[in-house]
Amino acid sequence: MIRSFTRFAASVAVAAGMCVSAQAKGPATKQVILISVDGMTPMEYTDAAGHGLKIPNISALRDAGCSSPGMLGVFPASTYPSHTAMITGQPPGVHGIVSNTPIDPMNLEFGGWYYYAEKIKTPTLWEALHDAHLKTAAVSWPVTVGAKVDYLLPEYRPVRTEEDVDLMHVLSTPGLFAEMQKVNTTDRPMTDAWRTDAVIEILRTRKPSLLALHLSDLDEEQHRFGPHTPQTHEQLETIDAEIGKIRAFVEQSGRAKETTWIIVSDHGFTEVAKLYQPLVALREAGLITTDKTGRVTSWKVYTRNSTGSFFLEAKDRNDHESIEKATKIIEEAAADPANGIAHVYTPEQIKAMGGDPDAFLAVDPVKGFGFGNNLAGPKVTASAGKGAHGFNPEMPEMHPSFILSGAGIAACKSLEGVTIEDVGPTAAALLGAKIPGAQGRDARTLEKH
């Protein structure tokens, strides 16, 4: 089932009527706090008690407002494509951030990700609010280096060294990072706890109309231990307490009645035990060459995305011979169940799902499998991590979270039909603005019949 059909089905379900609060009465929203809890699955708040979770703050926001049993995400269900879809209202194939990282077989980027806002091809939430003369703040939101954000602490590489700290001073709004270092004096800035303290200080001193926060510690724990484990539940409870600190400040500031909360995630998570290594097969076929140390020296086709579903791109789009050769290799691999390949998608299908427009095929694994980036060795290996994302968004385990609560939002039982592209348009509409050309909708327009 491709994404375009699912989007149509979702709109039909909405028309049939499950919720929500388009007609809700209450104070006008003057402040939107958008918090992304990286990797949080909807079942963790729809059945917190059943999982033994104590998340009173997330649960309170859920109970006071509306929550989705699972948004439809983007292809691939990865952090940077998903966060960019939220703030543009567009799928990756349109907004341009089609994976976490660029294709870089020779490591010329030194492991760099899509950090820079200039790579986004469509209007953003930040720009829409700027044009509406509203102030914005973003703390560790992906793809924001250089973004038109008034108070910015961007997501960049992990802050581990003095040079990393120096870079954050330069990449952030002038003076802001140094100020936040005085608020939280840890020698490891940009942890979730540090970000939380920074958010509270920004709310206190700058009072932006929109504050967007990305919390990533849960994602890291789920990669390591797998989803729905004691370790990841403990981490989510810690994050809930951090959200509680922000809620307490908003209440103390006297702005609770004019604040709307949007709590989201970028993707879900699933368990992974084995990896198929497509680059091994491509190297053996001569489509990738390496030196004696195993480093790539040349390539004709290469994979994009990591662990989850992958795309294949050609260095030269007119190299039909290499494209046909690579396609045959993957199709033959898919015919062997031992390789764990579930689906191979054509360019037309990729486009319909909003994926990488430069890919000549995309591949999904069967449950329990993922894809690796080894260049040598066996084609099927054990997975070092126990959890992964980045798969087709149709996969139920990949569905992101969505909670809408606070000013102007009436409680409802379940908010059906929300897509990840609806997040930014909803935030913009709450503040009386609109993201130009966005495919996403204001989620408050979903009505109960």
N, C-alpha and C positions, 0 to 999 in steps of 0.2 A: 504494500500500500504506500503510495507516494504522498509526500507532504501536501501537495495541492488538493488531493482528495480529502485528506484528513482535515484541512482547514475548512473545506466546504461542509464536511460532516459536523465539525464543531459549530459552525454558524447555524446549521439546522437544529442542533441540540439547544443552542441558545434561544432560537426562535420558539422552540417547544417550551422553554422556560424552566430554569432551575433557580434563579436568583435575580436581582440583587438590589443595589441601593441608588439607582440613578435618580430616584425621586426623594432620596433621604433628605430630611430637614436637619439643619444644625448650623453652627457658626461657619462662616466662610473660612476656607483654608488659607492661612497666611504663611505656613511653614510646612514643607514636606520633608520628612526624614526617610530616605531610601537606604535600606541596609541589605546588602547581599551577603548571605552566609554561604560561602562557597561549598557546594556539594551537599547541602541539606536536602534530604528527601522528604516529600510531603507526608509520608507515613509517620515521620517523627513528630509531627504536630497533630495529625489526624488521629493518631492512637498513641499518644505519649505514655499514658498509663500502661497500655499493653506492652510497651517496650521497657517499662520500668524507668522512664525518663522523668526527671524533675526539671521542667522548663517553665516556671510560673510566668515569666514575662512574655515569652512567645505565646503561651497558652492564653494569657489574658488578652493580648492583642487579637488573637484568633477569635476568642469568645465574644469580644466587643464589636467585631467587625465581620468581614467575609473572608473566607479562605478557599483556595482551589485544592481539589484532590490531586492536582498535578497539571501544571501547564504543559502545552506542547512546546518543546524547545526547538533548537536549530540543528542543522546538519553541518558539521559534527557538534555533538553536545559537549563542547569544550569551553574553557573559561573565557578566553578572549573573544571568540566569535559570539558567544552568548551575551557577555556584558556589552559588547558593541551593539548587538541586536536590541538590547534593552534601551539604550540611549539614542538610538536612531529610529526605532520602529521598523527596521528593515532586516531581511535575512542576510547571511554572510555573502551570498553571491551578488548582492546589491551593495551592501555597505563596504565590502572589500576586505574585511579581516576574516579570511576563510579558514584559519587555523591559529593556534597559539604562536607558531613560529614560521618564518619564511623558509622556503626550500633552500638549504645551505649545505650541500653534500661535502664541500671542502672546508667547512667550519670557518668561513671568512668572517662570519658575524660573531664568532666566539660564543656561541650559545645564545645569541640575542633573540629576544621575542619581539612581537609587534607592540613596542612600547609607545610609539609616536602617533599623536592624534592626526597628524597630517596624512597618515595612511588611510584614514576613513574617507570614503568617497561621497557620503551623503550628509545632510544637515543633522546636527545633534541636539539633544535636550539642552546642553549648555548654551548653544548658540541661540536656540529658540527663546530661552529665558533672558539671555543677554539682550536680544532684540526687543523683548518686552520690558526692559529696564529693571530686571530683577537680579539680585545677587545670588551667586551659586558658590558652593564649596564641594570639594571632592577629596576624599582621603583614601589613597591606595586603590582607586578605581582603575581598572585596566585600560590601556590605550589612551592615557591622558597627558603624557609628556607633551607640553606645548599647547594643550587644549585651552579654549576660551573659557576658563573657569576663574572666578575672582579670587578664591582662596584655595590654592591647590597644593596638595601633598601627593604627587603622582605615584603610581606603582612603577617601580623600576626593578632592577635586579636586587636580590636579597642584600640587606645592609649588614655586612660582616666586617668590613675593614674601614680604616680612616678615609681611604679614597672613596668608598661608597658613601660615607657621611658627607664628604665634600661634594660629591655629585648631587646628593639630595638637596644640599643648600642651593646649588645652581638651578636644579630642575624645578624646584618648588617656587611658589610665589615669594618674591624677595623678602627675606627676613622671617618668613613664617616657620620654616623648619627649625631655625635657631631658637625661636620663641617657644616652640613645642618641646624642644629638648630641655628647656628650663621647667616645663610643666611636668614632664616625666624624664628623670635624669638617668634612666638605664643606659648602659653602653650598647644595648641592642635595640635601636629605634625601629619602628615600623612593625613590631609584633602586634598581635590583636589587642593586647592590653594597652600598648602605647598609642595605637590608633584611637582606641576608645577615649583615652584621656585627651587626645588632641581634638577629637570631635566635640567633647564637652566644652573645651576652651574656645573653640571656634564658634560654637553656638552662643557662648556667653559673651564673647567680645565682638563678633562680627554680625551675628543674627542674619544669616543668609536665608533667602526664601526656600532654597533647596540645599540640603546637605546629603551627599551620597557617600556611603561608607562600604568598603569591601573588607570582610573578615575572612581570612584564608586558612586558619589553623585546623579547622575540621577537615578540609580537603586533604591536607597533608597526612592527618591521622588515618583517614579512610584509605588512602593509597597504601599506607604501611600495614594496617591491620585488617582492612576490609570494612564494608559497611555494616552497621548495626552490631558492633562489638562493644564490650565494656569500655575499651579505651576511647572509641569514638563517641560513645554516649557521655562519658565523662567530659570530653572536650566540648560537646554541644552544651552541656550544663554550664561549663565555664563561660561560653559565649552568651548564653542566656543571661548570666549574671552581668556581663558587660553591657548587654542591651538594657538590663535593669538599671544600671548606673546612668545611662543616657535618659531613660524614662524618668528616673527620679529627678535628674536635673531639669528636664522640661517641666515637670510638675512644680518644682520649686521656683522656676523662672516665671511662673504665671502664664505660660503659653500653651498649656495642655489642651485647652478648649479650641485653640486655633491651629493645632498641629495634626497633620495626617501622616500616618505611618504606612510605609510599603516595605514589607519584609519579604525578600525573595531569595532564591538561589539560582545559580547559573545552569545547573545540571544535577542529575541524580548520581547514583553510584551502583555498581554491580561487582560481584565477585569474579575474579579472573584467576585461573590456575595454569593455563598454557598459552603460549604465544607461537603463532606462525610467523616466520621470518622471511618476508617477501624479497628483501634486498639480497639475500643469499642466492635465491633463484635468479634474480636479475643479473647479479655479478657473474654467476656461472655461465649465463647466456651471453656474456660480453657486453651487456648494456651499461655496466658500471665497471670501471677498472680501478685497481688499488695498487699501491706500492708494497714493498716488503714489510713495512710496518702496519699495513692494513688501512692506511689513509687513502681516501678517494683522490685519484689524479684526473679522472675524466668521467663524464656520465652522459647518457642519452635520455634515460628516463629515471625518475626517482619518486619516492613516496612523500606524501604530505600528511601531517597529523601523526599522533603517537599513541600507541596502545589500543585505542579504539579503532573505529572504521578508518580506512585510509583512502586517500586519493592518489592516483598516478598522473604525473605531468611529464611532458616531454620538454627537453631543453630547447628543441626546435620543433615548433608545432607542425612544420611541413615535413618532418622526418617520419613519413608514413610507414616506412619499413620497420623502424624501431617501435613505433606505436603498435603495429600489427603483431610484431614478435612478442612484445610485453603482454599484450592482450591475450594472446594464445597461451603464454606461460601461466598467467593467472587463471584463465578458464580451465586449463588442465589441472592446476592445483585445486581448484574448486570442486573438480569431479572426484577427488579423493577425500572421503570423510575424515581421514586422519589429520588433514590440514585445518579443519575447523572453519571452513569458509561457508557462509550461509548464502550470500547474495553478491552478484557482480552487477553494477549499475552502468548503464550507458550514459553518454554526455547529456542526452535529452532527459533522462530520469534524474540525473544530478541537478540539472537546471530546474526541473519541476520541484525538487526538494530544497531549492535555495542554496545549493552547495557551490563548491569551487568551480567557477566558469571555465577555468583553464585546464581542468582535469579531463582526461580521455576515458577514465573509468574510476569507479569507487567500489569498495569492498566492505561488506559487513561480516563479522564472525558469528559462529553459533554461540549459544550461551556457554559461559565458562572459558571462552577463548578470547584472546586479543591479538594484536600484531606488534612485533618488535622491530628494532632497527639494526640488528646485527648484520654485518657484512660477510661473515664467515661462520662456519660451524654447521650444526644440524639445522634443518628447516623448521623443526618444532622443538621448542624448549619450554622449561618450566618458567613461570612468571616470578620475578623477584618480589614484586608487590602483590598484595592480596586483593586490592580493589582498583577499579579503573572507571573511566568515563570516556567521552569522545565518540560514542557510538551513534547510530541512527536514533533520532529523537522519538520515533514511533515506539521504541522499546520502553515499556512501562517503567522500568527501573531508572531510565534516564530523565523522567519528567521532573522539571524544576518546581520549586515551591513558590507560592504567592499568597500573601496575607495583606489585606487592605483594611485599615482600622483608623479610628480617630475622628477628627473634625469632618462633619458632613457625611459620615459613613454609618448606615444603619446595619444592625446585625442581620446575618442570614445564615442558613444552614450550610450551603455549599455554593461555591462560585464556579460554574461550569463554563467551558469554552474559552478560557483565557489562553493566549499564546505569549511567549516571551517577548514578542515584538509589541505587545500591549503595554509593557511596563512604562516606557518613556512617555508615550502619548497620554497615559493616565496621569503621570506626575505633572506633565505640562498642563493638561486640562484642569487639574486641581488648582493650578496657579493662574488660570485664565490665559494660557498660551497654547500654541500648537506647533508641533514639529513639521516643517514643510515636507509634503510628499510622503509622510510615513504611511506604511501599510498597516501598522498596528492601530488599535482602537482604544478609546477611553473605556476601561473595564466597567466603569459605572453605568454604561449604557446597557448592560446586560440586565434585562428586566424579568421579574417574576410575573407569570400569567396564571 
